[in-house]
Amino acid sequence: MHVGIAGFFGNSPRRDLPFARDFAQTIEALNFRTLSLPEHVVFFPTYESNYPYTEDGEPNWGPDTGIFDPLFVTQALAHATTKLRFVTGVLILTQRPALLTAKEVLTLDHFTDGRFELGVGSGWSWEEYNALGVDFAKRGRRLDEYIEALRVAWTDERATYTGEFVHFENAVMNPKPVTPGGPPIIIGGDSPAAMRRAALLGDGWYGWWAQPDIQAHIGRLEEILNTHGRDLNGDDFDFKLGLPLSEINPNEIEAKVELATSLGVDELILAPPVPSKDFGTHLETVARAAGLV
């Protein structure tokens, strides 16, 4: 099983480009496979939307939280590393133009030498959708079309796609990605709809370990995959699981790594609290607990 790290950059003046570069080089040296980068364009003081990853439905961050754009961060950090992989965790794809995103992602595929994976989701905040002028209620159908349209643009010499939200005819997008068929598209989200989308359209699934009974949750995913002729542990399906950590507890990390391995997880993405100062020591503790060094 591979192990990655979720990185948060831009949420304080000290977590700038030099910090992000040092962070990426440190986790690469510690044998973490992947850096996962989140996305939100804007935050709000209060939400009517339900945040799906806390018990009370409230986000566990403040409105002044900052996050740099993950595609730009990937571009910068790819040139500071040689083997570290990158995944968006996740890009709210339907808040962006489909073809423009297709071109940005294939550019990253080239400039990372194939080290980029596109994690996508439909999001949870109608407030953010509203601010960006996109219909929140139709985000699921829009995401399905976007995934299909990206692959058409990446692979067809004269690309045509006709849908409810995306339409283009004889569009020529070059150069083609260096990764055959384009970068892997990993579907994020823990709802049954997200799991079905992963089974039907995804190269994998990126869930979040926020459920008290993770075995049962993964069992539901496996059942949905089997219904659609897919195998959770098949070679054509990348099973990622994100693990939020409230503290760096080596015993807890070691136990969770063992459990994730037994559950057939392909890559466990750890999200530990890492201070801006002396972060290398904390990351080394995480790496040792995960058996990487």
N, C-alpha and C positions, 0 to 999 in steps of 0.2 A: 504494500500500500504506500502511495506517495503522501507526503505531508506538505501543505502550503501554509501561507500566512496572509491574513487580511490586513491591508495597510490603509491608514487614514491620514491623508495629507491635506493641509490647508486649514485645519481646525484650530490653529494657533499660529502666531507669527514665527514661532520656532520650528514649525513643521513645514518648512518651505522646500524649494528645490534641492539645496545642499543636503538637508536632512533626508529627503526622500531618496536621493542618490546614495547616501551612506547607508540608509536602511536597506535598500535593494542589494547593495554589494555585500552587506553583512549577512542577510538571509541566504544569499547565494553561496557564500563561503561556509555557511552552517548546513548546507545541503537541503534546505527547503526547496521544493520543486517549483512552486508557483507563488506569485504575488497576486492576490485578489483585490480589485479596486472597485469601490461602490460608486453609485451615481445618485445624486439629486441636484436639480438645477436651483431650486429655491426651497426655503423652509418658511414656516409660519409660527406665530406665537401660540396659536391654538388650532386644533383640528376638530372637525366634525367626523372626519374619516377615522376608521378603526385601524390602528396599527396592529398587524397580525402576530407580532413576535414578543408581546408582553401580556401578562395576565389581565391587566386593566385596560388594554387597548390604547394606551398612551405611549407616544414615542419616548425613548429613554435618552433623549438629548434635548438641548435647548434650541431656541429659534436662531441663535447667533452662530450655530455650528457651521463651519465651512468645509467644503469638499471641492477639490480641484476636479476638472473634467478628466475622467479616467482614460480617455483615448489620448489626450495630450500627455498625461502622466506616463502612459505606456511608451509613447514615442520617445520621451526624454530618458526614461530609465532603461530602455532597451539598448541604448548606446553606452550605458554605464555598466552593462552586464554582458555575459557571453552565453550562459546556459539557462538562466532563470526564465521561466515561462510566466505569462501574464493572462489573467482572465478578468473580465468585468463581472462584478458580483453584486448586483447585475446592472446592465444598461437598460434603462426604461426605453426600449426601442421605439415604441409607438408615440413618443413625444418628439421624435425627430423625423425629418424627411427620409423616405426609404432609400432612394437612389443615392442621395448625398452620403448617407451612412454606409451604403455598400462601397462607395469609392473610398471613404475614410478607412474602413476596415480592411479592404484589400491593400491599401497603402501600408497599413500597419503589418499586414502579413508579409509584405516585401521587406519593410525596414526592420522587422524583428527576426528575419530569416525563419519565418514560420513558427515563432514562439508565442503567438497570440491566439487566444480562444475567446469567442464572443458569447459571454453569458448574457441572456436577455430575459426580461420579465415584463409584465404589464403594469406593475406598480400597484400602489394601494391608496394614494392620496389624490382625491378628486380636486383638492385645492391646487395642487401643482399642475394637474392637467388643465384646469380652468385658466390658470395664469398663463399657460402656454398656448391657449386657444385650441385645445384638442378635446374631443368628446370622450369623457371618462367612461360612459356607459357602454361604448362600443369598442373598448380597448382590446378585448379578447379576440374578436373577429379581425380587428385591425392587425394585431400581432401575428395571427396565423398568416395573413396575406403578406405582411412584411417579410417573414421568414422565407416564404416561397419566392417572393420577388427578389430578395437578395441573392438567392441561389441561382435564379434565372439570369440575373445581371452578371454574376461571376462566371457562369459557364457557357452561355449561349453567345455565339458570334454576333448574331442579330437578335437582340433580346426583345421579346414581346410578353407583356403580362397584362391581363385584364381582370380587374377585381372591383370591389365596391370602393376601396380606398386607394388603390394603387393602379395606375394605368400608364403603360408606355408601349410604343411600337417601334420595332427596328432600332432599338437603342444599342449603341456600340460602346461598351465600357472596357477599356484597355489601360494598362496591361492586365491580363488575367492573374489571379492569385498564384503564388508559388505553391501553396498547399492545394493539391488536387481537389477540385470541387469547392474550394474556399475554406477559410478557417472553420473549425468546428463550432457549431451553434449549440450551446448548452442552455437548456430551459430552466429558469429559476422559478421558485414559488412552491408552496406547500399545499395548495388547494387541489382537489381532485381535477379541476380543469387544467391546472398547470401540469399535473402528472400525465393527463391524457395528451396534452400538447407535446410533452417530452416523448411519449410513446409514438405519436403519429409523425412529428416533424423534427424532433431533436436528435442531435448526436450524443446527448446525455442529459442528465438532470442535476441541478445544483440546489439541494435543499438546505434547511437551516435546523440545527439540532435544538429546537426550542420546545419540543413535546416531551411530556413526562414519560411516555412509553414509546421510545424511538423504534423498538422492534416492530410494534404494531403499525406504526406509521410507514415504515419501509415495506412491511408486508402488503399494505394497500398499494403502494407504488408497484411492487412486483406483480400483484394481481392484475393491475391495469396494463402493465407491459405485456404480460402473458396473453391477455385478451386480444391485444393487437399484434401478436406474433413476435414480440421482442423479449429479450432476455436481460435481466438486470445485470448479470455478469458476463454478457456477451462481448465479443471483441468490438462490436460496432456501437457500444453504449458506454459512456463515461459517467460513472456514478460518483458525484462529488457531494460532500456533506460539510457544511460550515458549522463550527462549534464556537459559540460565544463563551468567553471565560471572564468571570468577574474578578479573578485574581490569578496569579501565576503559582499554582499549586502542583508541584511535580508529581505527587501521588495521583492527583485527579487526572492530570494529563496522561500519565502512563496508563491508567485504567481506561480512559476514554479511547486512547489509541488502540488498546487491545480489543475493546468492544467493537470499535469501528472496523477493525480488521476481520473480526469474526462475522460481522454483518455483510461483508463483501464490498465495503466501500473502496472505490478506486483511489480517491484522494480526499483526505481530511484537511479542511481549511481551518486552521486555528485562528481565533480572533482574541488574543490576549490584550490586557491593558498594558501598553508599553509607554513609559515616560519619554519625554523629549531628551532628557539628559541621561547619559549612561545606559542607553537603550540596548547596547550590544551585550552587556552582562545579562540583562533580562531575557533577551532573545536566545542567548546561549543556554540559559536554564531551561527554556522551553524546548530547544533542540535536543538537549540531553535527555529530558523526560520523554520526548517522542522517539528516542533511539536513533537520532540522526548523526550524532557525533559521539 
